[in-house]
Amino acid sequence: MKKLLVLVLFLTSTVFAFDFNTASKKALTQLKGIGAKKAEAIIQYRKKHKIKSIDDLKNIKGFNSKLIDKLKKQLQKKNRFKKQLKNKKKNMNKKMSSKKDSLKSKGKMF
């Protein structure tokens, strides 16, 4: 049971890849559904409590299950987009590397 809980916490933190414990007020307010007041509430809450998962936000006034579900979806989309960009960059680097190797082998590059 304990292993399952640790696994769930790990997966939650890696899937959403947003650290509510260190995020600035500006970063928090960039999330849809979190304004200045809710960002400040998160900052005050984290002074006394560690936010282990996004579900811990339920302990803060103004955060309900509906808002937390919206935040989860939003963070999943952002994470998916970041992964896509990373993969595109990786593929471009591979292509550039193979073109360099091709030019070197043909003696066109010194």
C-alpha positions as CSV (number, residue, x, y, z in Angstrom):
1,M,0.0,0.0,0.0
2,K,2.8,2.4,0.9
3,K,4.6,1.6,-2.4
4,L,1.5,2.4,-4.3
5,L,1.1,5.7,-2.5
6,V,4.7,6.7,-3.3
7,L,4.2,5.7,-6.9
8,V,1.1,7.8,-7.2
9,L,2.8,10.8,-5.7
10,F,5.8,10.3,-8.0
11,L,3.6,10.0,-11.1
12,T,1.6,13.0,-10.1
13,S,4.6,15.2,-9.7
14,T,6.2,14.1,-13.0
15,V,3.0,14.3,-15.0
16,F,2.2,17.8,-14.0
17,A,5.8,19.1,-13.7
18,F,4.8,22.3,-12.0
19,D,6.2,23.0,-8.5
20,F,3.6,24.7,-6.4
21,N,6.1,24.9,-3.5
22,T,8.5,27.2,-5.4
23,A,6.5,28.8,-8.1
24,S,6.4,32.6,-7.9
25,K,3.2,34.6,-7.6
26,K,3.5,35.5,-11.3
27,A,3.9,31.9,-12.4
28,L,0.9,30.9,-10.3
29,T,-1.3,33.6,-11.8
30,Q,-0.5,32.5,-15.3
31,L,-2.5,29.3,-14.6
32,K,-6.1,29.8,-15.6
33,G,-8.3,29.9,-12.5
34,I,-5.6,31.3,-10.2
35,G,-5.7,35.0,-9.7
36,A,-3.7,37.1,-7.3
37,K,-5.7,36.1,-4.2
38,K,-5.5,32.4,-4.8
39,A,-1.8,32.7,-5.7
40,E,-1.2,34.5,-2.4
41,A,-3.2,31.8,-0.6
42,I,-1.0,29.1,-2.1
43,I,2.1,31.1,-1.0
44,Q,0.8,31.4,2.6
45,Y,-0.2,27.8,2.7
46,R,3.1,26.5,1.6
47,K,4.9,28.5,4.3
48,K,3.4,26.0,6.8
49,H,2.8,22.9,4.6
50,K,4.6,21.1,1.8
51,I,2.4,20.7,-1.3
52,K,3.1,17.1,-2.2
53,S,0.5,16.9,-5.1
54,I,-1.9,19.2,-6.8
55,D,-4.7,17.6,-4.7
56,D,-3.2,19.3,-1.6
57,L,-4.7,22.5,-2.9
58,K,-8.1,21.3,-1.7
59,N,-6.9,22.3,1.8
60,I,-6.8,26.0,0.7
61,K,-9.9,28.1,0.8
62,G,-11.2,28.7,-2.7
63,F,-9.9,25.5,-4.2
64,N,-12.5,22.9,-5.0
65,S,-12.4,19.6,-6.9
66,K,-13.7,21.2,-10.1
67,L,-10.9,23.9,-10.2
68,I,-8.2,21.3,-9.3
69,D,-9.4,19.1,-12.2
70,K,-9.2,22.0,-14.6
71,L,-5.6,22.8,-13.3
72,K,-4.6,19.2,-13.8
73,K,-5.8,19.2,-17.4
74,Q,-4.1,22.5,-18.1
75,L,-0.8,21.3,-16.7
76,Q,-1.0,18.0,-18.6
77,K,-1.5,20.0,-21.8
78,K,1.5,22.2,-21.0
79,N,3.6,19.2,-20.2
80,R,2.6,17.5,-23.5
81,F,3.5,20.6,-25.4
82,K,6.9,20.9,-23.8
83,K,7.6,17.2,-24.6
84,Q,6.7,17.8,-28.2
85,L,9.0,20.8,-28.5
86,K,11.8,18.8,-26.8
87,N,11.3,16.0,-29.3
88,K,11.3,18.4,-32.3
89,K,14.5,20.0,-31.1
90,K,16.1,16.6,-30.6
91,N,15.1,15.5,-34.1
92,M,16.5,18.7,-35.6
93,N,19.8,18.2,-33.8
94,K,20.0,14.7,-35.2
95,K,19.3,15.9,-38.7
96,M,21.9,18.7,-38.4
97,S,24.5,16.2,-37.0
98,S,23.9,13.8,-39.8
99,K,24.2,16.6,-42.4
100,K,27.5,17.7,-40.8
101,D,28.8,14.1,-40.9
102,S,27.7,13.8,-44.6
103,L,29.6,17.0,-45.5
104,K,32.7,15.9,-43.6
105,S,32.8,12.6,-45.4
106,K,32.5,14.3,-48.8
107,G,35.3,16.7,-47.9
108,K,33.2,19.8,-48.2
109,M,33.7,20.8,-44.6
110,F,37.1,21.5,-43.0
